[in-house]
């Protein structure tokens, strides 16, 4: 599966007010591996940049005077995302700007150029309801270092978002394998035929204190998620 993690920086907060894209950063992920392929542009917006926006990303109009206009990079951007799932944090914001830029060129919306768009902010809100789900907050939550992020930057933020997305979705493959193994015919996984544990493999049983700590951890997870952990439901399908 080919995915493109994308981020933009802009002259202000609202595309409807005529604000423009000034930086685009993308990186490629194939089968959950960052490939190293990237695409990065600074873009001349042909307008002033709000002071509040400069405070966020540090990019001034003078810095962009010799940069290409969006019309000059549009084709390369669209070729890079063609056929891929595009991953964006707070997708409606970036899509509004991308669609506005493409509309100025009398071209179709951004979604028509890629397979689909995945919004990691919406995903994070489902996984962590009631908690802060900014990119910085998610980096802290998943142990991803962003100490080098003094200002926002499109490519830097795309790199951090790729790590966050992979961390948020880690474990899905192993869970799917477990579910498939349960549904297969006896012996299909090899476990039923040979028994478990295999001969000669030592087994260290958890102590009563460890089992109690594990139980309390599951209760804490269930409280935060407002429902039992996935592995609890696998062990006990009646758990609610």
ZATOR-754108 format. One line per 8 residues: number of its first residue (from 1); for each residue y, z, x of C-alpha. Coordinates in nm, 3 decimals. Layout:
// residues N
NUM) Y,Z,X  ...
***
This chain:
// residues 240
1) 0.000,0.000,0.000  0.340,-0.098,0.140  0.635,0.131,0.070  0.996,0.120,0.185  1.198,0.441,0.211  1.564,0.358,0.148  1.896,0.540,0.164  2.260,0.433,0.143
9) 2.600,0.579,0.228  2.902,0.479,0.020  3.281,0.491,0.001  3.268,0.735,-0.290  3.061,0.876,-0.571  3.083,0.613,-0.845  2.989,0.246,-0.831  3.156,0.206,-1.171
17) 3.490,0.296,-1.010  3.453,0.016,-0.758  3.312,0.217,-0.469  3.098,0.022,-0.225  2.800,0.059,0.007  2.891,0.114,0.374  2.548,0.185,0.528  2.189,0.095,0.440
25) 1.881,0.239,0.611  1.518,0.150,0.537  1.186,0.221,0.702  0.837,0.097,0.626  0.532,0.304,0.531  0.193,0.132,0.499  -0.108,0.325,0.370  0.082,0.653,0.423
33) 0.166,0.575,0.786  0.518,0.515,0.914  0.488,0.181,1.092  0.807,0.195,1.298  0.954,-0.110,1.121  1.310,-0.037,1.013  1.618,-0.213,0.881  1.965,-0.069,0.931
41) 2.314,-0.204,0.858  2.668,-0.077,0.859  2.864,-0.273,0.598  3.234,-0.351,0.572  3.329,-0.236,0.219  3.665,-0.413,0.216  3.828,-0.101,0.072  3.929,0.253,0.165
49) 3.675,0.536,0.190  3.734,0.864,0.004  3.811,1.161,0.227  3.531,1.356,0.061  3.283,1.083,0.149  3.403,1.072,0.512  3.343,1.447,0.530  2.980,1.387,0.428
57) 2.888,1.092,0.652  3.169,1.072,0.907  3.218,0.696,0.866  3.575,0.567,0.851  3.710,0.230,0.743  3.823,0.150,1.098  3.465,0.196,1.221  3.350,-0.075,0.979
65) 3.622,-0.334,1.040  3.393,-0.561,1.247  3.075,-0.503,1.045  2.918,-0.763,0.813  2.994,-0.765,0.443  2.716,-0.695,0.193  2.687,-1.064,0.110  2.591,-1.130,0.473
73) 2.303,-0.879,0.478  2.177,-0.907,0.119  1.907,-1.167,0.187  1.763,-0.970,0.480  1.757,-0.651,0.274  1.581,-0.817,-0.019  1.323,-0.980,0.208  1.246,-0.642,0.364
81) 1.178,-0.471,0.030  1.007,-0.766,-0.139  0.676,-0.668,-0.300  0.702,-0.304,-0.187  0.740,0.022,-0.373  1.085,0.154,-0.279  1.122,0.530,-0.237  1.471,0.675,-0.293
89) 1.598,1.032,-0.333  1.813,1.039,-0.649  1.735,0.675,-0.715  1.988,0.620,-0.999  2.274,0.678,-0.753  2.160,0.423,-0.492  2.042,0.174,-0.754  2.383,0.178,-0.924
97) 2.548,0.077,-0.597  2.283,-0.181,-0.505  2.300,-0.337,-0.851  2.680,-0.349,-0.837  2.673,-0.520,-0.497  2.417,-0.774,-0.618  2.614,-0.836,-0.938  2.916,-0.931,-0.726
105) 2.694,-1.200,-0.575  2.575,-1.303,-0.924  2.220,-1.197,-0.845  1.966,-0.997,-1.045  1.921,-0.621,-1.028  1.759,-0.456,-0.729  1.443,-0.363,-0.922  1.365,-0.733,-0.973
113) 1.329,-0.771,-0.596  1.065,-0.502,-0.533  0.740,-0.384,-0.691  0.890,-0.064,-0.833  1.112,0.232,-0.744  0.994,0.591,-0.697  1.255,0.869,-0.728  1.160,1.164,-0.505
121) 1.426,1.384,-0.666  1.257,1.346,-1.004  0.919,1.409,-0.838  1.050,1.723,-0.664  1.194,1.858,-0.989  0.852,1.829,-1.150  0.681,1.999,-0.856  0.948,2.270,-0.809
129) 1.120,2.333,-1.144  1.427,2.553,-1.129  1.461,2.528,-0.751  1.700,2.340,-0.525  1.559,1.995,-0.450  1.819,1.838,-0.222  1.684,1.661,0.086  1.786,1.958,0.304
137) 1.616,2.204,0.067  1.295,1.999,0.067  1.300,1.978,0.447  1.317,2.360,0.459  1.044,2.394,0.196  0.801,2.163,0.375  0.880,2.273,0.730  1.045,1.946,0.838
145) 1.308,1.990,1.108  1.650,1.851,1.019  1.840,2.042,1.286  1.969,1.712,1.425  2.127,1.621,1.089  2.491,1.722,1.131  2.616,1.448,0.897  2.447,1.224,0.644
153) 2.325,0.889,0.778  2.128,0.625,0.590  1.853,0.564,0.846  1.831,0.930,0.950  1.804,1.039,0.587  1.541,0.772,0.519  1.335,0.904,0.811  1.359,1.261,0.679
161) 1.277,1.145,0.327  0.966,0.966,0.451  0.842,1.294,0.603  0.930,1.484,0.283  0.754,1.230,0.060  0.438,1.235,0.271  0.441,1.616,0.269  0.495,1.634,-0.109
169) 0.203,1.399,-0.173  -0.031,1.525,0.099  -0.377,1.619,-0.025  -0.393,1.367,-0.307  -0.650,1.160,-0.122  -0.884,1.452,-0.054  -0.853,1.570,-0.416  -0.944,1.223,-0.540
177) -1.245,1.215,-0.309  -1.361,1.552,-0.445  -1.325,1.437,-0.805  -1.514,1.114,-0.734  -1.792,1.305,-0.560  -1.837,1.529,-0.863  -1.865,1.229,-1.094  -2.112,1.038,-0.874
185) -2.486,1.051,-0.926  -2.670,1.340,-0.754  -2.717,1.268,-0.388  -2.441,1.007,-0.370  -2.231,1.228,-0.144  -2.527,1.338,0.066  -2.466,1.705,-0.016  -2.725,1.736,-0.292
193) -2.992,1.573,-0.075  -2.943,1.782,0.238  -2.813,2.106,0.087  -2.513,2.307,0.200  -2.452,2.443,0.455  -2.643,2.211,0.692  -2.907,2.375,0.905  -2.765,2.547,1.211
201) -2.409,2.571,1.078  -2.284,2.927,1.084  -2.097,3.053,0.777  -1.834,3.326,0.806  -1.787,3.489,0.466  -1.444,3.611,0.360  -1.394,3.987,0.351  -1.305,4.172,0.032
209) -0.946,4.208,0.156  -0.922,3.835,0.228  -1.062,3.748,-0.115  -0.809,3.981,-0.276  -0.522,3.824,-0.077  -0.643,3.477,-0.178  -0.654,3.579,-0.543  -0.300,3.718,-0.526
217) -0.178,3.396,-0.362  -0.329,3.186,-0.642  -0.163,3.410,-0.899  0.172,3.362,-0.722  0.128,2.983,-0.716  0.033,2.983,-1.085  0.345,3.187,-1.167  0.577,2.948,-0.975
225) 0.409,2.638,-1.120  0.374,2.786,-1.470  0.008,2.698,-1.461  -0.302,2.745,-1.244  -0.339,2.569,-0.908  -0.534,2.241,-0.910  -0.827,2.385,-0.717  -0.845,2.674,-0.965
233) -0.885,2.424,-1.249  -1.151,2.237,-1.052  -1.352,2.557,-1.014  -1.288,2.666,-1.373  -1.196,2.377,-1.610  -1.117,2.635,-1.883  -0.836,2.791,-1.674  -0.500,2.747,-1.849
***
